[in-house]
Amino acid sequence: MAKGDAVPEEHHVTRWIKPRFLGKNDDGTVDVDEFGCPQTIFPSAFELRDDEDALSITWLEHFGATLADQLPLAAEAVRSATASGDLKPKSAFAVGNVGQIRTAAQDHGFKVRIIEDPEDNNTGHCEVRRYPRDADEFYQAMALDVFRRRYLYGDIVKPGWGPALAH
């Protein structure tokens, strides 16, 4: 596989979610479930910034066979590709299936392409091309339905991390 190739439908991707896009408790801490996973991602986490023309994601299968192997390596790649080289422990990584992203887009009248777009510091980087702007219902489907598995970055980087069985 190479730059511009489609990511297989059965594969998974992750999107880094900044803390401001996560639901919080009254005390300002991230609202987590019984496994310590964030309960809520705001749909705005899936909106394009003004300077973007595609949604940035990272291909998990590029980094290994299991989520326990993939997500820490993908998170490290995302961290190293950021301008600051730093991610907040209370940020999160949400996991979604490529086929489900395409289906959700089609259900809302969009035809997206999910392709490889490796970067120097993140060889698993991908993009969702033809990604819509001003598509609130689609962004809500992405946050509520497609990217339901969510993990705090601060947990992912701990030695021996593994995903919660319920997710």
Backbone bond lengths (Angstrom), bond angles and torsions (degrees), N, CA, C in turn:
res aa  C-N    CA-C-N  psi(-1)  N-CA   C-N-CA  omega(-1)  CA-C   N-CA-C  phi
1 M - - - 1.451 - - 1.530 108.40 -
2 A 1.311 114.87 153.44 1.467 119.28 -175.14 1.529 110.30 -153.07
3 K 1.318 114.70 171.67 1.457 121.07 179.70 1.531 110.31 -47.67
4 G 1.330 115.11 130.54 1.455 121.37 178.94 1.512 114.71 91.00
5 D 1.333 117.18 -12.05 1.468 120.01 178.00 1.522 109.86 -74.67
6 A 1.313 116.12 148.08 1.461 121.64 177.74 1.524 110.06 -71.87
7 V 1.321 116.23 141.33 1.457 121.78 174.89 1.537 106.58 -81.44
8 P 1.333 118.23 133.32 1.466 120.57 -177.57 1.526 113.43 -58.11
9 E 1.328 115.26 141.85 1.473 122.54 -177.19 1.524 113.42 -55.59
10 E 1.332 117.11 -35.33 1.460 120.05 -175.29 1.535 112.58 -82.68
11 H 1.319 117.21 -4.80 1.466 120.93 -178.87 1.527 111.35 -85.05
12 H 1.331 114.36 174.47 1.460 121.54 -174.54 1.521 110.64 -125.38
13 V 1.313 114.74 153.51 1.455 122.63 177.44 1.519 108.61 -131.70
14 T 1.325 114.66 162.45 1.457 119.64 175.33 1.517 109.50 -126.76
15 R 1.303 114.88 151.15 1.472 121.31 175.85 1.521 106.83 -125.83
16 W 1.321 115.30 129.42 1.461 121.13 175.66 1.520 108.32 -73.25
17 I 1.332 116.25 130.05 1.463 122.27 -178.17 1.529 108.55 -115.68
18 K 1.313 116.24 117.20 1.465 120.73 178.51 1.530 109.77 -67.41
19 P 1.345 117.51 151.94 1.472 120.60 -176.75 1.529 114.12 -55.09
20 R 1.323 117.79 -32.87 1.472 119.39 -177.92 1.531 112.84 -66.26
21 F 1.336 117.14 -14.99 1.459 121.30 179.40 1.527 112.78 -99.16
22 L 1.333 117.10 9.42 1.461 121.62 178.82 1.522 110.27 -107.78
23 G 1.336 116.29 143.38 1.456 120.97 177.19 1.521 110.75 -65.33
24 K 1.324 116.15 142.98 1.461 121.71 -177.61 1.533 110.94 -122.76
25 N 1.322 115.18 155.27 1.461 122.15 172.42 1.522 109.19 -79.45
26 D 1.337 115.96 175.09 1.461 120.38 178.92 1.530 112.59 -60.08
27 D 1.325 116.85 -27.00 1.466 119.95 -179.55 1.535 112.52 -86.64
28 G 1.342 117.30 3.20 1.451 121.58 176.30 1.513 115.29 88.39
29 T 1.328 117.86 1.21 1.461 120.35 177.26 1.522 109.64 -87.33
30 V 1.323 115.72 155.85 1.460 120.60 179.49 1.531 108.97 -62.25
31 D 1.322 116.16 131.66 1.465 123.05 178.35 1.529 108.35 -76.53
32 V 1.344 116.54 113.23 1.455 121.16 -177.57 1.524 111.41 -116.95
33 D 1.338 115.31 159.21 1.459 120.79 176.99 1.532 109.97 -85.93
34 E 1.327 116.96 -171.42 1.464 121.28 -177.14 1.529 113.07 -65.33
35 F 1.318 118.15 -14.20 1.460 122.40 178.38 1.529 112.53 -99.49
36 G 1.346 116.44 2.27 1.458 120.39 -179.03 1.513 113.94 82.45
37 C 1.332 117.02 15.04 1.466 121.74 -179.21 1.522 110.21 -96.91
38 P 1.332 117.74 139.62 1.466 120.38 -179.92 1.528 112.46 -55.74
39 Q 1.328 115.21 133.37 1.462 121.92 -179.15 1.530 112.61 -76.78
40 T 1.332 116.15 -38.70 1.458 120.08 -169.20 1.526 112.30 -132.35
41 I 1.313 114.61 132.63 1.462 121.53 167.93 1.519 105.91 -116.18
42 F 1.322 115.92 131.10 1.458 119.28 177.77 1.533 109.56 -73.98
43 P 1.320 117.61 140.40 1.471 120.57 178.77 1.529 113.58 -54.14
44 S 1.321 117.18 -28.17 1.466 120.01 -179.63 1.531 112.48 -62.92
45 A 1.326 118.43 -15.07 1.466 121.86 175.45 1.523 111.61 -65.99
46 F 1.334 116.39 -14.54 1.459 121.60 -177.85 1.525 112.81 -109.73
47 E 1.322 117.07 10.46 1.463 121.36 175.82 1.527 109.47 -84.60
48 L 1.309 116.04 149.21 1.459 120.77 174.08 1.519 109.62 -78.94
49 R 1.335 115.95 141.59 1.470 120.01 170.29 1.526 107.56 -74.64
50 D 1.317 116.15 164.28 1.467 120.54 -178.83 1.521 112.96 -57.84
51 D 1.344 116.71 -32.53 1.464 120.44 -177.13 1.532 113.50 -90.80
52 E 1.327 117.93 8.79 1.465 121.72 -179.39 1.521 111.27 -109.29
53 D 1.316 115.64 147.94 1.466 119.82 173.04 1.527 111.60 -122.94
54 A 1.347 116.68 3.76 1.464 122.08 176.48 1.525 108.02 -151.82
55 L 1.334 116.30 155.28 1.458 121.22 178.61 1.523 109.17 -85.50
56 S 1.312 116.40 128.00 1.458 123.01 -178.38 1.533 110.45 -85.61
57 I 1.326 115.95 128.13 1.457 123.45 178.39 1.527 108.22 -142.33
58 T 1.317 116.85 170.57 1.460 121.63 178.33 1.526 109.38 -128.63
59 W 1.307 115.46 131.94 1.466 124.49 -175.88 1.525 109.22 -79.02
60 L 1.323 117.02 120.14 1.456 120.88 -174.80 1.527 113.55 -75.29
61 E 1.317 118.89 -44.77 1.462 121.10 -177.80 1.529 112.77 -60.28
62 H 1.309 116.84 -19.55 1.461 121.83 175.30 1.532 110.77 -61.13
63 F 1.344 116.97 -26.27 1.456 122.02 -173.10 1.531 114.72 -102.91
64 G 1.319 119.14 1.30 1.460 118.59 178.65 1.510 112.67 151.63
65 A 1.331 115.33 -173.49 1.461 121.54 -173.00 1.528 113.86 -93.11
66 T 1.339 117.79 -28.83 1.460 120.03 -176.36 1.526 110.31 -123.09
67 L 1.316 116.55 156.60 1.463 121.15 179.73 1.527 110.76 -60.08
68 A 1.340 117.01 -35.10 1.464 120.69 178.68 1.529 111.49 -62.05
69 D 1.325 117.35 -30.79 1.462 121.49 175.77 1.525 111.26 -85.52
70 Q 1.325 115.78 -42.89 1.460 122.11 -171.70 1.525 113.99 -67.85
71 L 1.328 116.61 -50.68 1.465 119.41 -169.45 1.529 113.56 -66.10
72 P 1.336 120.68 -42.68 1.470 117.86 176.17 1.535 112.59 -61.63
73 L 1.325 117.59 -38.94 1.468 120.18 179.14 1.528 111.11 -69.56
74 A 1.329 117.39 -40.48 1.467 120.68 177.49 1.524 110.60 -64.94
75 A 1.333 117.07 -41.70 1.466 120.83 178.94 1.525 110.68 -62.76
76 E 1.326 116.90 -40.69 1.467 120.62 177.53 1.534 110.14 -63.49
77 A 1.328 117.13 -40.26 1.461 120.82 178.78 1.534 110.59 -64.00
78 V 1.328 116.63 -43.52 1.467 120.31 177.84 1.530 109.85 -62.73
79 R 1.330 116.50 -45.72 1.467 120.50 179.84 1.531 110.75 -57.70
80 S 1.327 116.44 -46.79 1.462 119.32 -177.12 1.530 112.22 -69.28
81 A 1.315 117.62 -20.42 1.462 121.38 179.93 1.530 112.96 -88.46
82 T 1.341 117.64 -10.68 1.465 119.64 179.21 1.525 110.17 -75.54
83 A 1.307 116.58 153.69 1.463 121.35 -178.93 1.525 111.54 -60.17
84 S 1.338 117.44 -39.52 1.458 120.97 -177.80 1.527 112.49 -83.37
85 G 1.330 117.31 -19.41 1.461 120.71 -175.51 1.509 112.75 71.50
86 D 1.339 116.16 18.42 1.460 120.95 -175.55 1.525 109.67 -138.68
87 L 1.318 116.38 141.19 1.464 122.41 173.20 1.520 107.98 -123.90
88 K 1.303 116.86 144.51 1.464 121.78 177.74 1.529 109.83 -73.27
89 P 1.337 117.69 138.02 1.464 120.32 178.17 1.532 113.03 -58.09
90 K 1.330 117.29 -28.57 1.470 121.05 -179.65 1.521 112.60 -91.01
91 S 1.341 117.64 10.55 1.463 119.54 168.51 1.523 106.26 -80.94
92 A 1.306 116.92 173.13 1.463 119.40 -175.24 1.522 110.88 -138.17
93 F 1.314 113.93 164.18 1.455 121.90 171.08 1.516 106.83 -120.82
94 A 1.325 115.30 122.97 1.458 121.77 178.98 1.525 107.64 -102.64
95 V 1.328 116.05 140.81 1.457 122.18 -176.04 1.527 109.52 -113.68
96 G 1.334 115.31 132.01 1.463 120.98 178.20 1.516 111.17 -137.95
97 N 1.312 115.65 158.89 1.453 122.98 178.38 1.529 109.38 -91.67
98 V 1.325 116.12 137.43 1.468 121.79 -177.98 1.531 111.17 -59.18
99 G 1.323 117.45 -46.51 1.458 120.82 179.77 1.520 112.36 -61.20
100 Q 1.331 116.79 -37.37 1.467 120.45 179.10 1.529 111.30 -69.28
101 I 1.326 117.10 -33.34 1.473 119.60 175.92 1.525 108.93 -63.22
102 R 1.320 116.04 -47.60 1.477 120.00 -179.71 1.523 111.32 -61.78
103 T 1.335 116.76 -42.30 1.460 120.96 179.87 1.525 111.12 -63.77
104 A 1.332 116.55 -45.50 1.471 119.97 178.85 1.523 110.48 -60.73
105 A 1.318 116.77 -40.68 1.463 120.02 177.82 1.526 110.53 -62.81
106 Q 1.325 117.48 -47.15 1.467 121.59 179.35 1.524 111.03 -60.92
107 D 1.331 116.52 -40.52 1.466 120.70 179.42 1.530 112.12 -61.48
108 H 1.333 116.41 -22.66 1.462 120.95 -179.70 1.528 112.28 -108.27
109 G 1.344 115.84 14.16 1.462 120.74 173.41 1.515 115.92 87.15
110 F 1.332 117.75 19.22 1.462 121.10 -178.34 1.521 110.17 -120.64
111 K 1.313 115.96 149.13 1.461 121.73 176.40 1.529 107.48 -120.34
112 V 1.333 115.69 99.56 1.451 120.67 -177.10 1.525 110.76 -96.87
113 R 1.319 115.15 160.84 1.472 122.64 172.89 1.515 107.19 -121.23
114 I 1.317 117.09 135.27 1.460 121.50 178.01 1.517 106.44 -114.82
115 I 1.332 114.66 110.83 1.464 119.47 -171.25 1.528 111.52 -128.92
116 E 1.329 113.68 156.91 1.454 120.34 175.44 1.525 109.37 -70.16
117 D 1.316 115.05 137.51 1.471 121.39 176.43 1.526 108.10 -147.47
118 P 1.352 117.48 65.67 1.463 120.56 -174.80 1.519 112.87 -59.17
119 E 1.325 114.84 144.76 1.457 122.82 176.23 1.523 107.66 -117.64
120 D 1.321 116.88 164.61 1.466 120.82 -179.15 1.524 112.27 -53.76
121 N 1.324 117.33 -47.64 1.465 121.10 -176.58 1.518 114.01 -93.63
122 N 1.320 118.07 -8.37 1.469 121.55 178.57 1.524 108.76 -138.38
123 T 1.324 115.10 88.73 1.464 120.00 -177.53 1.522 112.64 -70.06
124 G 1.331 117.62 -13.73 1.462 121.34 176.82 1.523 113.22 -95.59
125 H 1.321 117.18 7.14 1.466 120.31 -178.27 1.528 110.72 -62.32
126 C 1.310 115.16 137.89 1.469 122.92 176.96 1.523 108.34 -135.78
127 E 1.311 114.53 169.32 1.465 120.41 176.92 1.520 110.03 -134.39
128 V 1.324 114.13 146.45 1.455 120.40 168.97 1.526 104.75 -96.49
129 R 1.310 115.93 105.83 1.464 121.78 -178.32 1.529 109.78 -89.05
130 R 1.335 114.73 162.23 1.477 122.77 -174.14 1.536 110.08 58.47
131 Y 1.316 115.10 29.12 1.464 121.56 -177.63 1.525 108.83 -75.12
132 P 1.330 117.28 132.97 1.465 119.98 -173.41 1.531 114.05 -78.58
133 R 1.301 114.10 152.87 1.464 122.15 169.07 1.530 107.28 -102.90
134 D 1.308 116.13 153.86 1.466 121.28 176.80 1.525 111.40 54.01
135 A 1.320 116.29 55.18 1.467 122.09 -179.25 1.528 108.77 -130.31
136 D 1.327 115.58 65.36 1.465 121.18 -172.38 1.526 113.83 -55.92
137 E 1.323 117.86 -41.32 1.470 119.86 -179.05 1.532 110.88 -66.87
138 F 1.314 117.56 -37.08 1.458 121.28 176.20 1.522 110.32 -66.10
139 Y 1.335 117.98 -44.67 1.464 121.05 178.83 1.537 109.99 -60.80
140 Q 1.311 116.51 -37.32 1.463 120.34 178.23 1.531 110.21 -65.03
141 A 1.319 117.50 -42.01 1.470 120.60 177.25 1.530 110.59 -63.02
142 M 1.316 117.06 -39.00 1.466 119.87 178.06 1.531 110.21 -62.31
143 A 1.328 117.26 -45.23 1.463 121.51 -176.98 1.526 112.89 -72.33
144 L 1.330 117.10 -39.11 1.464 120.06 -173.83 1.527 113.99 -91.00
145 D 1.321 117.46 -34.24 1.454 120.62 -171.52 1.530 114.42 -110.49
146 V 1.312 116.97 -47.72 1.461 120.45 -172.32 1.530 111.74 -77.96
147 F 1.329 117.21 -47.69 1.464 121.65 -176.50 1.525 110.84 -102.26
148 R 1.328 116.18 59.58 1.467 122.24 -176.58 1.529 112.84 -78.62
149 R 1.317 118.12 -28.90 1.471 120.57 178.54 1.520 108.12 -85.44
150 R 1.343 114.60 123.84 1.464 120.14 -173.91 1.523 108.96 -139.37
151 Y 1.317 115.33 139.90 1.456 120.41 -177.75 1.519 109.62 -138.45
152 L 1.336 116.46 138.71 1.460 120.76 177.75 1.525 109.92 -71.70
153 Y 1.308 115.90 136.75 1.460 121.37 178.91 1.524 110.96 -57.68
154 G 1.331 117.23 -41.35 1.458 120.99 -179.81 1.514 113.00 -59.26
155 D 1.327 117.41 -27.82 1.468 121.37 177.18 1.526 110.94 -82.78
156 I 1.323 116.72 -41.54 1.462 121.89 -176.22 1.526 111.56 -57.66
157 V 1.338 116.86 -36.66 1.465 120.33 -174.72 1.527 113.43 -83.34
158 K 1.325 118.15 -2.80 1.458 120.71 177.64 1.527 109.49 -73.24
159 P 1.324 117.35 139.24 1.462 119.84 177.55 1.528 111.43 -56.85
160 G 1.324 116.23 136.41 1.461 120.82 178.60 1.518 114.98 79.59
161 W 1.342 117.54 9.68 1.466 120.21 -179.46 1.527 110.67 -57.69
162 G 1.321 115.84 143.39 1.454 122.70 171.91 1.517 108.39 -146.72
163 P 1.330 117.99 152.04 1.465 120.53 -178.65 1.521 111.78 -68.43
164 A 1.306 115.92 147.80 1.463 121.38 176.88 1.527 109.96 -61.95
165 L 1.295 116.64 140.06 1.461 120.88 -176.44 1.517 113.16 -62.24
166 A 1.324 118.06 -30.13 1.463 120.72 -177.18 1.520 112.57 -73.98
167 H 1.293 118.20 -11.22 1.460 120.31 -177.24 1.497 108.50 -102.54
